[in-house]
Amino acid sequence: MQYSKPMIDLVLELRRRAPSELKPGIKLANPDLFYELADYYHQTRDAVTRALIKELFQLAAGDWPARLEKPEEKVAQQVKVYRGQVSLSESRKPAQEPQPSDRPHRVYRGQVVYR
């Protein structure tokens, strides 16, 4: 594949932003570079990295932009407060609505106690 100057700049920026275990695979001499970036695109939650990969695939043209259109699973987010510190946590499970049979309960000395 022939790399243009903007594509080279994007690959270098992606290498700089990638975690250390992925850096050996993100280089211009790697023939599987685009396959590894497509996998990383679906794993990462960093919006900037995802935008850079998407732009690189659009510059590459061909069928590469279509490889990023894999349907994403819905990520449920919840706000947690621990000792006054507020944090946003993500869970891979889709958000489920509470069932009417799910009554609030508590475990007391190993026994389930319904409220």
N, C-alpha and C positions, 0 to 999 in steps of 0.2 A: 504494500500500500504506500502511496505517495503522501507524505505529510506536508501540509502547508504551514506557514509561519504561525497563524492563529491556532492551528491544531497542536503544534509543538508547544506553544505557550500554555495551552490548556492542560496538556499531559504533564508538563512540569509543575503547574499549580496543583493538579490533582495528586501528584507524587508528594508535594510538600504537605498537603492536607491529610493524606492517608495515614492510618496507623502503621506503626513500625513493622508489623508482620506482613503487611501487604506491599510495602515499598520495593522489595526485590522484584516483584512481578510487574510493577508499573514503570516500564521503561520503553523507549521507542524500539529497541531491538527485539522485544518480546513479540512473537507472532500471535500469541493468545491474549494480547493486551485488551482488546475490545470485549472478549468473552469474560475476562476477569473483572473489567469495569462494569459490565452488565450485571454480574452477580453482586458486586459491591453496591451498585445502585439500588438493588432490592433489599439489601441488608441495612444500609445506613439510614438514619433519620435526620442527618444534617442537610438542611435545605440548600445551603450554598454548594456543597459537594454534589448533590443531586442535580442542581442547575448546571454546574460545570460539565458533568458527564452528559447530560441531555444536549447541551450545546455542542460538545465534541462529536456526539453521534449524529447530530444534524449536519455538521460540517463534513462528516465522512460520507453522508448520503447512503445510497443503496438501501438495504433492508435493516440497517442498524437502528434507526429511530423506532422501528416497529418492535424491536426486541425489548424496549423499555416499557412497552404498554402492557406488561403483565399485570393482571388485576391484583391490587393490594388487599390484604386482609385488613379489616377494620381494627384500629388500635384504640382501645378504651383508655381514657386518661382520667385520673382521679387526683384530687388535691388531698395531700396528707399534711397534717400538722403534728409535729413532734417537738415538744419542749419549746414552743413558740416559733419554730422554724417551719415555714411553709414550703412544700416542695410538690412538684407535679410528677406523678409516677405513671408509667405506661405499662399496661399488661397486654399480652398478645391475644388473650381471649376476647371474643366479641362481647360487647355489653349486652347483658340479658336483663329483661324486665323481671321484677320479682313475681313469683308465682303466688296465687292466693293461698296455696297450702304452706308456703314458707312463713310460718309465724315467727316473730322475734323470740329468740331463746337465748339462754345463757347456760354455761356449763359450770356447775358448782360441785366440787369434790368428785369429779368424774361422772356426774349425773346431769342430764339435760333438763333444765327447768324452763318452762314456757312462761312468758310474761303475761 
